[in-house]
Amino acid sequence: MSKADELAKLDALRKSGVLTQEEFDAEKAKLLAGSLPSVASSSPQPSGADSPRGEGWWQASDGKWYAPELRPGYKSASPPVPPVGPPASTIPPVGPPASTIPPVGPPASTIPPVGPPASTIPPVGPPNKHGKPPYKRWWFWAAAVVILIVIISVAAGGSKPNKAASPPTSSTAAPTTSLTSPPTTSAPTTTAAPTTTAAPTTTTTPSIRVTGTATTLGAGTFTGGQDVAVGLYDVTTGSGQSGNFIVQGTDSYDEILGSADGMGEPKIRVQISKGDQIQISGLSQVFFTPVTGLRITTQQSATLYAGTWTVGLDVGPGRYVATPGQGQSGNFIIIAEDVNEILGGSYGVPNVTFNVQDGDVISISGLSQVTLTPA
């Protein structure tokens, strides 16, 4: 393909929008530069002359004279760019020749005249037998007088209804003013201010409802609802004591209560239900103290111990990390969330991360301290 054909292709791409003007100029420059002969690679090393043989000859370092096109950096004139596209004379005309376009509509000569011929239009008014102009005839002035009387009567009659219509506008305007006065009675709606008394309910947290009764028992077997009232308790023992505390029923507990031997729990959170069987051995005093305080309904840090804890009452719902007290080991269970771990000790994990929601029950056994930290 010749350089002219290449330039024609580039120009077609520029016109179609594929190449920008800057891209076209760059490609054009590359194409034209590629047409120059390379002295070093495409032709044999020319031999110089002993004297210049024409205009532009130059003398090299070897003392020889060479042609102008052999000078380093020489640029030849760019070849002319051939025109793009076919000659204008070869472009065929668009559409049929003007001479072959048929006229639109019927010929002017065939359009019939509109209305009767002027010669058939009858004259207006009585015939002018004497050849006098109309304004000198009696009937012209009679018609003018009649028209004048009609115009005066219409003008006089049209002004009277306007005067009669003005009173109704003033009388109907009064009722419209009376419609605006009743809405002023809406002022009593400002008594809605007492609704602001609802603010205290949002700033207070309900307290835990105390249902149990403080009770002291010794060793033996007892029944919930008879020997100990139904309720939520913190169970402790007398100083220096240690023994077994077992509850079987709705909520089950099996703990060593007291720390005389350094092996038991000083306090247990216990829910006593009706019919629960309570067994106490090795202890002369066991104190049942009803739990009081505020409900915990939001996620926050908490310190728990052996017993059962209800989410939404003792612990706020959320995500936590549970860590046992130093040197302790025991069970940490949340049945609803499939959590069952041994916390602490050589057989347990150092901590456990879990989610809880309202109503979940956290069971802790063998641990006197478990810290819950929001995750």
C-alpha positions as CSV (number, residue, x, y, z in Angstrom):
1,M,0.0,0.0,0.0
2,S,1.4,3.4,-1.0
3,K,1.9,6.4,1.4
4,A,-1.0,8.2,-0.3
5,D,-3.3,5.3,0.4
6,E,-2.2,5.2,4.1
7,L,-2.8,8.9,4.4
8,A,-6.3,8.5,2.8
9,K,-7.1,5.8,5.4
10,L,-6.0,8.0,8.3
11,D,-8.0,10.9,7.0
12,A,-11.1,8.7,6.7
13,L,-10.6,7.6,10.4
14,R,-10.3,11.2,11.5
15,K,-13.5,12.2,9.7
16,S,-15.5,9.3,11.1
17,G,-14.4,10.3,14.7
18,V,-12.1,7.3,15.3
19,L,-9.0,9.5,15.4
20,T,-8.7,13.0,16.9
21,Q,-6.9,15.7,15.0
22,E,-3.9,15.4,17.3
23,E,-3.8,11.6,16.7
24,F,-4.1,12.1,12.9
25,D,-1.3,14.6,12.8
26,A,1.0,12.3,14.9
27,E,0.3,9.3,12.6
28,K,0.8,11.4,9.5
29,A,4.1,12.6,10.8
30,K,5.2,9.0,11.5
31,L,4.2,7.9,8.0
32,L,6.0,10.7,6.3
33,A,9.1,10.3,8.4
34,G,9.2,6.6,7.6
35,S,9.5,7.4,3.9
36,L,12.9,9.0,4.3
37,P,15.9,6.9,3.3
38,S,18.2,5.7,6.1
39,V,21.8,6.5,5.2
40,A,23.3,4.1,7.8
41,S,21.1,1.0,7.2
42,S,19.5,1.1,3.7
43,S,22.3,2.3,1.4
44,P,25.9,1.6,1.1
45,Q,28.4,4.1,2.5
46,P,28.9,6.7,-0.3
47,S,32.3,7.8,-1.3
48,G,33.1,11.5,-1.1
49,A,34.4,13.8,-3.8
50,D,37.5,15.9,-3.8
51,S,35.6,19.1,-4.5
52,P,31.9,20.3,-4.3
53,R,29.8,19.4,-7.2
54,G,26.8,21.6,-6.6
55,E,24.8,23.8,-4.2
56,G,24.6,22.5,-0.6
57,W,27.5,20.1,-0.8
58,W,29.4,19.8,2.5
59,Q,32.9,18.7,3.6
60,A,33.2,15.9,6.2
61,S,35.9,15.3,8.7
62,D,37.7,13.1,6.3
63,G,38.2,16.0,3.9
64,K,35.8,14.7,1.3
65,W,32.8,16.5,-0.1
66,Y,29.3,14.9,0.0
67,A,25.8,15.6,-1.4
68,P,23.3,17.7,0.7
69,E,21.1,14.6,1.5
70,L,24.0,12.9,3.1
71,R,24.4,15.5,5.8
72,P,23.5,14.3,9.3
73,G,20.0,15.6,10.3
74,Y,19.0,16.4,6.7
75,K,15.2,16.5,6.2
76,S,13.7,16.3,2.7
77,A,10.6,18.2,1.8
78,S,7.3,16.4,2.6
79,P,5.6,14.9,-0.4
80,P,2.3,16.5,-1.3
81,V,-0.8,14.9,0.3
82,P,-3.2,13.5,-2.3
83,P,-6.9,14.6,-2.0
84,V,-9.1,12.2,0.0
85,G,-12.2,10.8,-1.6
86,P,-13.5,10.8,-5.3
87,P,-13.4,14.0,-7.4
88,A,-16.3,16.2,-6.9
89,S,-17.3,15.8,-10.5
90,T,-17.9,12.1,-10.0
91,I,-20.4,12.5,-7.1
92,P,-23.9,11.6,-8.6
93,P,-26.8,14.0,-7.8
94,V,-29.1,13.1,-5.0
95,G,-32.8,12.6,-5.9
96,P,-34.6,12.7,-9.3
97,P,-33.9,15.5,-11.8
98,A,-35.9,18.6,-11.2
99,S,-37.6,18.3,-14.5
100,T,-39.1,14.9,-13.5
101,I,-40.8,16.1,-10.3
102,P,-44.6,16.3,-11.0
103,P,-46.5,19.4,-9.9
104,V,-48.5,19.2,-6.6
105,G,-52.3,19.8,-6.9
106,P,-54.5,20.4,-9.9
107,P,-53.4,22.9,-12.6
108,A,-54.3,26.5,-11.7
109,S,-56.4,26.7,-14.8
110,T,-58.7,23.9,-13.5
111,I,-59.5,25.5,-10.0
112,P,-63.2,26.7,-10.2
113,P,-63.9,30.2,-8.9
114,V,-65.4,30.5,-5.4
115,G,-68.9,32.1,-5.1
116,P,-71.2,33.4,-7.8
117,P,-69.9,35.6,-10.6
118,A,-69.7,39.2,-9.7
119,S,-72.2,40.0,-12.5
120,T,-74.9,37.9,-10.6
121,I,-74.7,39.7,-7.2
122,P,-77.9,41.8,-6.7
123,P,-77.5,45.4,-5.6
124,V,-78.2,46.2,-1.9
125,G,-81.2,48.5,-1.3
126,P,-83.8,49.8,-3.7
127,P,-82.7,50.4,-7.3
128,N,-81.2,53.8,-7.8
129,K,-83.4,54.9,-10.7
130,H,-82.4,58.5,-10.6
131,G,-78.7,57.9,-10.3
132,K,-78.5,59.6,-6.8
133,P,-75.9,58.5,-4.2
134,P,-77.3,56.5,-1.2
135,Y,-76.7,59.3,1.4
136,K,-79.2,61.5,-0.5
137,R,-82.0,59.0,-0.3
138,W,-84.6,59.1,2.5
139,W,-84.3,55.4,3.5
140,F,-80.5,55.9,4.2
141,W,-81.2,58.5,6.9
142,A,-84.1,56.5,8.4
143,A,-81.9,53.5,8.8
144,A,-79.2,55.6,10.4
145,V,-81.6,57.1,12.9
146,V,-82.9,53.6,13.9
147,I,-79.3,52.3,14.4
148,L,-78.4,55.3,16.5
149,I,-81.5,54.8,18.8
150,V,-80.6,51.1,19.2
151,I,-77.0,52.0,20.2
152,I,-78.2,54.6,22.8
153,S,-80.7,52.2,24.3
154,V,-78.2,49.4,24.7
155,A,-75.7,51.7,26.3
156,A,-78.2,53.1,28.8
157,G,-79.6,49.7,29.6
158,G,-76.2,48.1,30.1
159,S,-75.2,50.5,32.8
160,K,-78.1,49.9,35.1
161,P,-77.4,46.2,36.1
162,N,-73.9,47.3,37.2
163,K,-75.4,49.6,39.8
164,A,-77.8,46.9,41.0
165,A,-75.0,44.3,41.3
166,S,-72.9,46.3,43.6
167,P,-74.9,45.8,46.8
168,P,-74.7,42.0,46.8
169,T,-70.9,42.2,46.8
170,S,-70.9,44.1,50.0
171,S,-73.5,42.0,51.7
172,T,-71.8,38.6,50.8
173,A,-68.4,39.8,52.0
174,A,-69.5,39.9,55.6
175,P,-70.2,36.2,56.0
176,T,-66.7,35.4,54.7
177,T,-65.2,37.3,57.6
178,S,-67.2,35.3,60.1
179,L,-65.6,32.1,58.8
180,T,-62.2,33.2,60.0
181,S,-63.1,33.9,63.6
182,P,-64.0,30.3,64.7
183,P,-60.4,28.9,64.1
184,T,-59.1,31.3,66.7
185,T,-60.8,28.9,69.3
186,S,-58.0,26.3,68.5
187,A,-55.8,28.0,71.1
188,P,-56.9,25.5,73.7
189,T,-54.9,22.8,71.8
190,T,-51.8,24.3,73.4
191,T,-52.9,22.3,76.5
192,A,-51.0,19.4,74.8
193,A,-48.0,20.5,76.9
194,P,-48.8,17.8,79.6
195,T,-47.5,15.2,77.1
196,T,-44.0,16.3,78.0
197,T,-44.5,14.4,81.3
198,A,-43.6,11.3,79.3
199,A,-39.9,12.3,79.5
200,P,-39.4,10.8,83.0
201,T,-40.3,7.4,81.6
202,T,-37.5,7.5,79.0
203,T,-34.9,8.5,81.6
204,T,-35.6,5.9,84.2
205,T,-35.0,2.2,84.2
206,P,-37.6,-0.1,85.9
207,S,-36.4,-1.8,89.1
208,I,-36.3,-5.6,89.5
209,R,-39.6,-6.6,91.1
210,V,-38.9,-8.2,94.4
211,T,-41.0,-11.4,94.9
212,G,-38.9,-13.4,97.4
213,T,-38.8,-13.2,101.1
214,A,-35.5,-13.2,103.2
215,T,-35.1,-16.6,104.7
216,T,-32.4,-18.5,106.8
217,L,-32.2,-22.3,106.6
218,G,-29.8,-24.9,108.0
219,A,-28.9,-28.4,106.8
220,G,-31.8,-30.4,105.5
221,T,-34.3,-30.8,102.6
222,F,-36.7,-28.0,101.8
223,T,-39.4,-27.2,99.1
224,G,-39.7,-24.0,97.0
225,G,-43.0,-22.2,97.6
226,Q,-43.3,-23.7,101.1
227,D,-40.1,-23.3,103.1
228,V,-38.7,-20.6,100.8
229,A,-40.9,-18.1,98.9
230,V,-40.8,-18.1,95.1
231,G,-38.3,-15.5,93.9
232,L,-34.8,-14.5,92.9
233,Y,-32.1,-14.7,95.6
234,D,-28.5,-14.3,96.4
235,V,-27.6,-17.3,98.6
236,T,-24.7,-17.1,101.1
237,T,-23.5,-18.9,104.2
238,G,-22.1,-18.1,107.6
239,S,-18.5,-17.2,108.1
240,G,-16.0,-20.1,108.0
241,Q,-18.5,-22.6,106.7
242,S,-18.5,-24.7,103.6
243,G,-20.9,-27.4,102.3
244,N,-23.1,-28.6,99.5
245,F,-26.0,-26.6,98.1
246,I,-28.2,-28.4,95.6
247,V,-31.5,-27.4,93.9
248,Q,-33.5,-29.7,91.6
249,G,-36.5,-28.5,89.7
250,T,-37.2,-25.7,87.2
251,D,-33.7,-24.4,87.7
252,S,-31.0,-26.7,88.9
253,Y,-27.9,-25.9,90.9
254,D,-25.1,-28.0,92.4
255,E,-22.5,-25.9,94.1
256,I,-20.1,-25.9,97.0
257,L,-21.3,-22.9,99.0
258,G,-18.7,-21.1,101.3
259,S,-15.0,-20.8,101.0
260,A,-13.7,-22.3,104.3
261,D,-11.4,-24.7,102.4
262,G,-10.8,-22.3,99.5
263,M,-12.8,-24.5,97.1
264,G,-16.4,-23.2,97.2
265,E,-18.3,-20.1,96.0
266,P,-19.1,-17.3,98.5
267,K,-22.3,-16.4,96.7
268,I,-24.8,-18.0,94.3
269,R,-27.5,-16.3,92.2
270,V,-30.6,-18.7,92.5
271,Q,-34.1,-18.6,91.1
272,I,-36.5,-20.6,93.4
273,S,-39.7,-21.8,91.7
274,K,-42.7,-23.6,93.2
275,G,-42.0,-27.2,93.9
276,D,-38.2,-27.0,93.7
277,Q,-36.3,-29.4,96.0
278,I,-33.5,-27.7,98.1
279,Q,-30.8,-29.9,99.7
280,I,-28.3,-28.4,102.2
281,S,-25.5,-30.4,103.8
282,G,-22.5,-29.4,105.9
283,L,-23.9,-25.9,106.5
284,S,-25.6,-24.6,109.7
285,Q,-26.7,-21.3,108.1
286,V,-27.8,-20.5,104.6
287,F,-29.1,-17.0,103.9
288,F,-31.6,-16.4,101.1
289,T,-31.6,-12.6,100.3
290,P,-34.1,-11.3,97.6
291,V,-32.3,-9.5,94.7
292,T,-33.0,-5.8,94.3
293,G,-31.8,-3.2,91.9
294,L,-32.4,-1.8,88.4
295,R,-33.1,-3.9,85.4
296,I,-30.2,-3.9,82.9
297,T,-31.7,-3.4,79.4
298,T,-28.7,-2.1,77.5
299,Q,-25.3,-3.5,76.7
300,Q,-22.7,-2.7,79.3
301,S,-19.9,-4.3,81.3
302,A,-21.0,-6.7,84.1
303,T,-19.4,-8.9,86.7
304,L,-21.2,-12.2,87.3
305,Y,-20.7,-15.2,89.7
306,A,-22.0,-18.7,90.1
307,G,-25.7,-19.1,89.4
308,T,-28.2,-18.2,86.6
309,W,-28.5,-14.8,85.0
310,T,-31.3,-13.5,82.7
311,V,-30.6,-11.3,79.7
312,G,-32.8,-8.2,79.8
313,L,-32.9,-8.4,83.6
314,D,-29.4,-8.9,84.9
315,V,-27.4,-8.4,81.6
316,G,-28.2,-6.2,78.6
317,P,-28.5,-7.9,75.2
318,G,-25.5,-7.6,72.8
319,R,-22.1,-9.2,72.1
320,Y,-19.6,-9.8,74.9
321,V,-16.3,-11.4,75.8
322,A,-16.5,-13.5,79.1
323,T,-13.3,-13.8,81.1
324,P,-12.9,-15.8,84.4
325,G,-11.3,-14.4,87.5
326,Q,-7.6,-15.1,88.0
327,G,-6.8,-18.7,88.9
328,Q,-10.4,-19.8,88.5
329,S,-12.0,-22.5,86.4
330,G,-15.6,-23.5,85.8
331,N,-18.5,-24.0,83.4
332,F,-20.0,-21.2,81.3
333,I,-23.2,-22.2,79.5
334,I,-25.8,-20.4,77.3
335,I,-28.2,-23.1,76.0
336,A,-30.1,-20.7,73.6
337,E,-26.9,-19.6,71.9
338,D,-25.2,-23.0,71.8
339,V,-22.4,-21.8,74.2
340,N,-20.9,-24.5,76.5
341,E,-17.3,-23.8,77.6
342,I,-14.9,-24.5,80.5
343,L,-13.4,-21.1,81.4
344,G,-10.0,-20.9,82.9
345,G,-7.6,-23.6,84.1
346,S,-5.4,-25.9,82.2
347,Y,-8.4,-27.6,80.5
348,G,-10.4,-24.5,79.7
349,V,-10.2,-21.5,77.4
350,P,-9.0,-18.1,78.7
351,N,-12.2,-16.4,77.4
352,V,-15.2,-16.9,75.1
353,T,-17.0,-14.4,72.8
354,F,-20.8,-14.7,72.4
355,N,-24.1,-13.0,71.5
356,V,-27.1,-12.9,73.7
357,Q,-30.6,-11.5,73.4
358,D,-33.5,-10.8,75.8
359,G,-34.7,-13.9,77.6
360,D,-31.5,-15.9,77.2
361,V,-30.2,-17.5,80.5
362,I,-26.5,-17.6,81.3
363,S,-25.5,-20.5,83.6
364,I,-22.2,-20.3,85.6
365,S,-20.9,-23.0,87.9
366,G,-17.6,-23.3,89.9
367,L,-16.7,-19.6,89.3
368,S,-16.9,-16.8,91.8
369,Q,-16.1,-14.1,89.2
370,V,-16.8,-13.8,85.4
371,T,-16.3,-10.4,83.8
372,L,-18.4,-9.6,80.7
373,T,-16.9,-6.9,78.4
374,P,-18.9,-5.5,75.4
375,A,-17.3,-6.7,72.1
